[in-house]
Amino acid sequence: MKNYFLLLALCTYSILSFGQIKENKAIDRLFIKWDQQNVPGGAIGIIKDGKLIYAKEYGNADLEHSIKITPSSVFNICSISKEFVAFSILLLEEQGKLNLDDTVQKHLLDFPKYAAPLTIRHLIHHVSGIRDMKELMHLKGRNILDNMDAYEVYELIKNQKALDFLPGEKFAYSNSDYFILSMIIEKASGESLKVFTQDHIFSPLGMNNTLFYDDNTDLIKNRVFSYNKKSAADGFDNLIMRFDLVGSFGAYSTIADLFLWDQNFYNNKLGKGSQEIIKQTQKKGRLNNGESSGNAYGFRSETYKGLKSVEHGGSFAGYRSAILRFPEENFSVIILANRGDAVPWKLSYQVADILLKDKFIDPPQKKKKMIGNADRADVKEKFSLKQISGNYEIEPGELLKFSITNNSLQLLEGWGESFMLKNTKENIYKTPKYPNLQLVFSELNNNVTQKLTILGPSIKSTAKRKEKSDFSNLQLIDYIGDFYSEEIDATHLLFVEDGKLKVKKTNNETLALTPYGIDTFHSKSYFVHFIKTNGKVSGFNLKAGWVTNLNFKKK
């Protein structure tokens, strides 16, 4: 069986890498920035009815040695690694070695207990409340690209005195969840994640160029290196990585191997060979209130233009990855890249737009229902761009900023990326980056909209307009000092410079903080709420990325 899959992959790939499909020129235009001399790029694979109908490579795998990306190029696939971790958990459940409702402490005896039980199922669906290890390491002053001992990271996670929320209360992406799952796999199986996945997933499917990279001294033949774009004209920086923790990240693979992985979802060859385990991977997690968590075993199941879709992607260093599958059409797009400015999740939908355009449907009833959930009574007339533009607060410290550029509405996300929006109807806008989402503006008051509703097939959230406050009497000197967090064993220094409150983190990174509200300041990734005792600042609570309520005390 192994040889059959390998032969199938090699034959299909070698033929179609040099073949054509009638839409190839339209597809290649999407990747024109990658298809140049002396730039990093990526690879694409398009699958239809069990065949790799199109595969192509663009750009360089190694800029220093002018090595092109080829069909055998091996990429870091970032968070797609989580798919293999989740499937490993299901295989171990099938073997009777664990249960999804086991508590974490059943397998990791020294893991702390919290106010409510924390289970494997919570970890799989990102509803655990455990703070994200990647952000914790950054706040501690560690460079995520450097080598980190697994014990050090585990101790950091265990040192958190509280969860950000009760398990099952809400969805919050956490790389810690899948790092812990990898440790549970090792305990339950008696094998490392690298060995278990090799024996139970990669070898049975013939994925001979896929592995979990848990030792940075090992060599990976045909490895692609990652790069970050300096500016429009300055070329690329080499993002040198020594990071080798596995679970949340750490898997390397090729287009041909991921083709085999994709096909296993239609005809399972793993474990007992039952299709039930595949059906299990498509079941979304449930929150405590019964609502969907939106996440299913490393995947997101959605509906795009009337078709069911399953997607996952990721980013790490300069690597980017995306897999988009339309199971009812037996159609998938795989994109792997080695440049930090790549957006393969967007490109995968653009490829689907080209090849599935005759299959897409947009049922009027579904569309009306979605808009109706956004309080249709508030959108009787179309608002002007000036009435809509402004800042909307998703939660404290997280803003979506809308401005007017060239007579169109532009969105600036909290992490610095901006893109133009398209008005589809009345006060409804869409973004090319998240094609499943609708942005609906409503509640006109004082001639500006007060409410933003974000709608998707399994998402509904609201944001209120954030008005400017008067900080003319603010005394910045009240907030300076050294602040220590026991949970990450790190001190952050707050000081005033050039009339601004600034924070210097343990890694010497300095951020300027802007007043946000009463005793609150923020940058794009650092939101501080100061705590006062007897009228004087005694500490603060920090929200940074996927970490919330991290406590610092003034020394």
C-alpha positions in Angstrom: 0.0 0.0 0.0 2.8 2.4 0.9 4.5 1.8 -2.5 1.2 2.2 -4.3 0.6 5.7 -2.8 4.2 6.7 -3.5 4.1 5.6 -7.1 0.8 7.4 -7.6 2.2 10.6 -6.2 5.4 10.5 -8.2 3.7 9.6 -11.5 0.9 12.2 -11.1 3.3 14.9 -10.0 6.0 14.3 -12.6 3.4 14.4 -15.4 1.3 17.3 -14.4 4.2 19.6 -13.3 4.9 19.9 -17.0 1.3 19.7 -18.1 -1.3 22.4 -18.6 -4.9 23.2 -17.7 -6.8 25.7 -19.7 -6.9 28.1 -16.7 -3.1 28.0 -16.0 -2.4 31.5 -17.2 -5.1 33.0 -15.0 -3.7 31.0 -12.0 -0.1 32.0 -12.8 -1.1 35.7 -12.8 -2.0 35.3 -9.1 1.6 34.4 -8.3 3.4 36.8 -10.6 5.3 38.5 -7.7 6.7 35.1 -6.8 7.7 34.1 -10.4 10.7 36.4 -10.6 14.5 36.2 -10.4 16.2 36.3 -7.0 13.0 36.3 -4.9 11.5 33.6 -2.6 8.2 32.3 -3.7 6.2 29.1 -3.2 4.5 26.1 -4.7 0.9 25.3 -5.5 -1.0 22.1 -6.0 -4.6 21.8 -7.3 -6.5 18.5 -6.8 -9.6 17.4 -8.6 -11.3 14.0 -8.4 -8.3 12.3 -6.9 -5.7 13.7 -9.2 -3.2 16.5 -8.9 -4.4 18.3 -12.0 -1.9 21.2 -11.6 1.3 21.8 -9.7 3.8 24.6 -10.2 6.7 26.2 -8.3 7.7 29.8 -8.3 10.8 31.6 -7.0 13.8 30.5 -4.9 14.2 28.0 -2.1 17.6 29.4 -1.1 18.5 33.0 -2.2 22.1 32.7 -1.1 22.8 29.8 -3.4 20.2 30.6 -6.1 18.4 27.3 -5.7 15.0 27.2 -7.3 11.9 25.8 -5.7 11.2 22.4 -7.3 8.6 19.6 -6.9 10.8 18.0 -4.3 11.1 21.2 -2.2 10.2 20.7 1.5 8.5 23.5 3.3 7.7 24.2 6.9 3.9 24.0 6.9 3.3 26.0 10.0 0.0 25.5 11.8 -1.1 22.8 9.3 1.0 20.7 11.7 -1.9 20.8 14.0 -3.9 18.6 11.7 -1.5 15.7 12.2 -1.6 16.2 16.0 -5.4 16.1 16.1 -5.5 13.0 13.9 -2.9 11.3 16.2 -5.2 12.0 19.1 -8.1 10.3 17.3 -5.9 7.3 16.4 -4.9 6.9 20.0 -8.6 7.1 21.0 -9.3 4.4 18.4 -6.5 2.3 20.0 -8.1 2.7 23.4 -5.2 4.6 24.9 -7.0 7.8 25.7 -10.4 9.4 25.7 -11.2 12.9 24.4 -12.9 13.6 27.7 -9.9 12.6 29.8 -8.6 15.5 31.9 -5.1 16.8 31.0 -3.9 15.7 34.4 -4.7 12.1 33.7 -1.8 12.0 31.3 0.3 14.9 32.6 0.3 14.3 36.3 2.0 17.6 37.2 -0.2 19.8 35.2 -2.0 22.4 37.4 -5.7 22.1 38.2 -8.0 25.1 37.7 -11.5 26.0 38.7 -13.1 23.7 36.2 -11.9 20.4 34.5 -9.7 20.8 31.5 -9.9 18.0 28.9 -8.2 16.9 25.8 -11.3 17.9 23.9 -10.9 21.5 25.1 -7.3 21.5 23.8 -8.3 20.2 20.3 -10.9 22.9 19.7 -9.0 25.8 21.2 -11.4 26.4 24.0 -9.1 25.6 26.9 -8.4 29.1 28.2 -4.7 28.3 28.4 -2.5 31.3 27.5 -0.6 31.1 24.2 2.9 29.9 24.6 4.2 31.9 21.6 3.1 35.2 23.1 4.2 34.2 26.6 7.7 33.5 25.3 7.8 36.8 23.5 6.7 38.7 26.6 9.4 36.8 28.6 12.0 38.2 26.2 12.7 35.1 24.1 12.9 35.1 20.3 10.5 32.5 18.9 13.0 31.7 16.2 15.6 30.6 18.7 16.0 27.1 20.2 13.7 26.5 23.2 13.8 23.5 25.4 10.4 21.8 25.7 10.8 21.6 29.4 11.2 25.4 29.7 8.1 26.0 27.6 6.1 23.5 29.6 7.2 25.1 32.9 6.2 28.5 31.6 2.7 27.2 30.7 2.3 25.5 34.1 3.5 28.7 35.9 0.3 30.6 34.8 -1.8 31.0 37.9 -5.1 31.2 36.0 -6.7 30.5 32.7 -7.9 33.4 30.6 -11.4 31.9 30.8 -13.2 28.8 32.0 -12.6 25.8 29.6 -15.3 25.7 27.0 -16.5 29.3 27.6 -15.2 30.6 24.3 -12.9 30.0 21.4 -9.4 31.5 21.7 -6.6 30.2 19.5 -3.7 28.9 21.6 -0.5 27.3 20.4 -0.1 26.0 23.9 -3.1 23.6 23.4 -1.4 21.6 20.6 2.0 21.7 22.4 0.3 20.1 25.4 -1.4 17.6 23.0 1.9 16.5 21.6 3.1 15.8 25.2 -0.1 13.7 25.8 0.5 11.8 22.6 4.0 10.9 23.9 2.7 9.8 27.3 -0.2 7.8 25.8 1.8 6.1 23.0 5.2 5.8 24.6 6.6 7.4 21.4 7.6 10.9 20.4 5.3 12.8 18.2 7.9 12.5 15.4 8.0 8.7 15.7 4.2 8.2 16.2 3.2 10.3 13.2 5.9 8.6 11.1 4.7 5.1 12.0 0.9 5.8 12.0 0.4 8.5 9.4 3.3 9.4 7.1 4.7 6.0 6.3 1.3 4.3 5.8 0.3 7.1 3.3 3.7 7.1 1.5 4.4 10.7 2.7 8.2 10.1 2.6 9.2 13.7 2.7 7.1 14.7 5.7 8.2 14.8 9.3 8.0 16.6 12.6 11.3 18.4 13.0 12.1 18.0 16.8 15.9 18.3 16.6 17.4 21.4 14.9 20.7 19.6 14.3 19.1 17.2 11.9 19.3 17.8 8.2 16.2 18.1 5.9 17.0 17.3 2.3 15.6 19.9 -0.1 14.5 22.2 2.7 13.2 25.6 1.7 14.4 28.5 3.8 12.3 31.4 4.8 12.5 35.2 4.2 10.9 38.4 5.2 10.4 41.3 2.8 12.4 44.4 3.8 10.5 47.0 1.7 9.3 47.5 -1.8 12.8 47.9 -3.1 15.2 46.5 -0.5 14.9 42.8 -1.1 14.6 40.1 1.7 16.0 39.2 5.1 16.9 35.7 5.9 14.9 34.4 8.9 17.3 31.9 10.4 15.4 29.4 12.6 16.7 27.1 15.3 13.2 26.5 16.7 12.4 22.8 16.9 9.4 22.4 19.3 6.6 20.3 17.7 2.9 20.1 18.1 1.6 23.6 17.3 4.2 23.9 14.5 7.2 21.9 13.4 6.0 19.7 10.5 7.7 19.9 7.1 6.2 18.6 3.9 5.8 18.9 0.1 2.9 19.5 -2.3 3.1 15.8 -3.4 2.9 14.5 0.2 0.0 16.8 1.2 -1.8 15.6 -1.9 -1.7 12.1 -0.3 -2.9 13.5 3.0 -5.8 15.3 1.3 -6.9 12.1 -0.5 -7.0 10.2 2.8 -10.0 12.2 3.8 -12.0 10.6 1.0 -10.8 7.0 1.6 -9.1 6.6 5.0 -6.1 4.2 5.0 -5.0 5.0 8.6 -5.7 3.2 11.8 -8.5 0.7 11.4 -9.3 2.2 8.0 -12.7 3.3 9.1 -14.3 6.4 7.5 -15.8 7.2 11.0 -12.5 8.8 12.1 -12.7 11.1 9.1 -16.2 12.1 9.9 -15.0 12.9 13.4 -12.4 15.3 12.1 -15.2 17.4 10.6 -17.2 17.8 13.8 -16.9 21.3 15.3 -16.3 21.7 19.0 -19.1 23.0 21.2 -18.9 25.7 23.8 -20.5 25.4 27.2 -23.6 27.2 25.9 -24.0 24.8 23.1 -22.8 27.1 20.3 -20.1 26.0 17.8 -16.5 26.9 18.6 -15.9 27.2 14.8 -12.9 24.8 15.0 -12.8 21.1 14.2 -9.6 19.1 14.8 -7.3 21.6 13.3 -9.7 22.6 10.5 -12.3 25.3 10.0 -15.5 24.1 8.2 -17.3 26.9 6.5 -19.5 27.6 3.4 -18.1 29.6 0.5 -20.4 30.8 -2.2 -22.8 28.1 -1.4 -20.3 25.2 -1.2 -19.0 23.5 1.9 -15.4 24.2 2.5 -12.7 23.0 4.9 -9.7 25.1 5.4 -6.6 25.6 7.5 -3.4 27.7 7.2 -0.6 29.1 9.1 2.4 31.3 9.4 5.8 30.9 11.1 9.0 32.9 10.5 8.7 33.6 6.8 6.8 30.4 6.0 3.1 30.6 5.0 0.8 27.7 4.2 -2.9 27.0 3.3 -5.0 24.0 2.4 -8.5 24.7 1.1 -10.8 21.8 0.4 -14.3 21.6 -1.2 -15.2 18.0 -0.3 -18.4 17.8 -2.2 -16.5 18.8 -5.4 -13.5 16.6 -4.7 -11.4 19.7 -5.1 -8.6 21.2 -3.1 -5.9 23.9 -3.3 -2.6 23.6 -1.5 -0.2 26.6 -1.3 3.1 26.7 0.5 5.3 29.7 0.6 8.7 30.9 2.0 8.1 34.6 2.1 6.5 36.6 4.9 4.4 38.8 2.7 2.6 35.8 1.2 -1.1 35.4 1.9 -1.9 31.8 0.7 -5.3 31.7 2.4 -6.4 34.5 0.2 -4.8 33.1 -2.9 -6.4 29.7 -2.4 -9.8 31.2 -2.6 -8.8 33.2 -5.7 -7.7 29.9 -7.3 -11.1 28.4 -6.4 -12.9 31.4 -7.9 -11.2 30.6 -11.2 -11.8 26.8 -11.3 -15.1 26.5 -9.5 -16.9 29.5 -10.9 -19.5 27.4 -12.5 -20.2 25.5 -9.3 -20.7 28.4 -6.9 -24.1 29.2 -5.8 -25.4 32.0 -3.6 -28.9 31.1 -2.4 -31.0 34.3 -1.9 -32.7 32.9 1.2 -29.4 32.2 3.0 -28.2 35.7 2.1 -31.3 37.3 3.4 -31.1 35.3 6.6 -27.5 36.3 7.2 -28.2 40.0 6.7 -31.3 39.8 8.8 -29.2 38.6 11.8 -27.5 42.0 11.5 -30.6 43.9 12.5 -31.8 44.7 9.0 -34.1 47.5 10.4 -30.9 49.5 11.0 -29.8 49.4 7.4 -32.7 50.9 5.5 -30.6 53.6 3.8 -27.0 53.5 2.7 -24.6 55.4 4.9 -21.8 57.6 3.5 -18.2 56.5 3.9 -17.7 59.5 6.3 -20.5 58.2 8.5 -19.0 54.7 8.6 -15.3 55.5 9.0 -13.7 55.4 12.4 -12.5 52.9 15.0 -14.6 50.0 16.3 -13.7 48.1 19.4 -14.0 44.3 19.2 -12.8 44.0 22.8 -10.7 46.2 25.0 -7.5 47.0 23.2 -8.6 45.4 19.9 -9.7 47.9 17.3 -10.7 47.7 13.6 -9.9 51.0 12.0 -11.8 52.1 9.0 -10.7 55.1 6.8 -11.4 56.5 3.4 -8.8 56.0 0.7 -9.5 56.9 -3.0 -13.3 57.1 -2.3 -13.3 53.6 -0.9 -13.4 52.1 2.6 -10.1 50.8 3.9 -9.7 48.5 6.9 -6.6 48.6 9.1 -6.4 45.5 11.3 -4.9 45.8 14.8 -1.7 44.0 13.7 -0.9 46.5 10.9 -2.3 44.9 7.7 -4.6 47.0 5.6 -6.8 46.3 2.6 -9.7 47.8 0.7 -13.3 46.8 1.2 -16.0 46.2 -1.4 -19.5 47.5 -0.8 -21.9 44.6 -1.8 -25.3 46.0 -0.8 -26.6 48.9 1.4 -24.2 49.1 4.4 -22.7 45.7 3.9 -19.0 45.3 3.0 -16.7 42.4 2.2 -13.0 41.9 2.5 -10.9 39.9 0.1 -8.8 38.4 2.9 -11.8 36.8 4.6 -14.3 36.1 1.8 -16.7 34.3 4.0 -17.3 37.4 6.2 -19.6 40.3 5.9 -19.1 43.6 7.7 -22.4 45.4 8.4 -22.6 48.9 9.8 -25.7 50.2 11.7 -27.1 52.4 14.4 -26.7 55.9 13.1 -26.3 58.4 15.9 -24.8 61.9 15.8 -24.4 61.3 12.1 -22.0 58.4 12.5 -22.6 54.7 12.8 -22.2 53.2 16.2 -22.2 49.5 15.6 -20.3 47.0 13.4 -21.6 43.5 13.0 -19.2 40.8 11.7 -21.1 37.9 10.1 -20.0 34.5 8.8 -21.4 31.0 8.4 -20.5 30.2 12.0 -19.6 33.7 13.3 -21.5 36.6 14.7 -19.8 39.3 16.7 -20.3 43.0 17.3 -18.1 45.9 17.8 -19.0 49.4 19.1 -17.6 52.6 17.9 -14.6 53.8 20.0 -14.8 57.6 20.5 -11.8 59.7 21.3 -11.3 60.7 24.9 -9.8 63.8 26.5 -6.4 63.1 28.0 -5.3 66.7 28.4 -4.9 66.4 32.2 -3.1 63.0 32.1 0.0 62.8 34.3 2.3 60.2 32.6 4.8 60.2 35.4 2.2 58.4 37.6 2.7 55.3 35.5 6.5 54.9 35.4 8.5 52.2 37.2 9.6 48.6 37.0 6.8 46.0 36.9 7.4 42.3 37.5 5.3 39.3 36.4 5.9 36.2 38.5 4.0 34.1 35.9 6.6 34.8 33.2 9.5 35.7 35.5 10.1 39.0 33.7 10.3 42.7 34.3 9.0 45.4 32.0 10.2 49.0 32.5 7.7 51.8 31.9 9.2 55.3 31.4 8.4 58.7 29.8 10.4 59.8 26.7 9.6 62.6 24.2 6.3 63.2 26.0 5.1 59.6 25.6 4.7 56.7 28.0 6.9 53.8 26.7 7.5 50.2 27.8 10.8 48.4 27.5 10.3 44.7 27.5 12.8 42.0 28.6 14.0 41.5 25.1 14.8 45.3 24.9 12.0 45.9 22.5 10.5 49.3 23.2 6.9 50.3 22.5 5.2 53.7 22.7 1.9 53.5 24.5 -1.1 55.6 23.6 -3.7 56.7 26.2 -6.9 54.6 25.6 -9.1 55.2 28.6 -9.0 55.7 32.3 -5.7 54.2 33.5 -5.4 52.3 30.2 -2.7 52.5 27.5 -2.0 50.5 24.4 0.1 49.9 21.3 -0.8 47.6 18.5 0.1 44.5 20.6 0.3 45.7 24.2 -2.8 46.7 26.2 -2.2 47.8 29.8 -4.8 48.5 32.5 -3.2 50.0 35.6 -4.2 49.0 39.1 -4.2 51.6 41.8 -3.9 51.1 45.6 -4.6 54.1 47.8 -4.5 56.3 44.7 -1.1 55.1 43.5 -0.2 52.7 40.7 0.6 49.3 42.2 0.6 47.2 39.1 -1.2 46.4 35.8 -3.0 43.7 33.9 -1.7 43.1 30.4 -3.4 41.9 27.3 -1.0 41.0 24.5 -2.2 39.0 21.5 -3.8 35.8 22.7 -2.7 36.4 26.3 -5.1 38.3 28.6 -5.0 39.4 32.3 -1.3 38.7 32.8 -0.5 40.4 36.1 2.5 42.6 36.8 3.3 44.2 40.2 5.2 47.4 40.7 8.6 46.7 42.3 
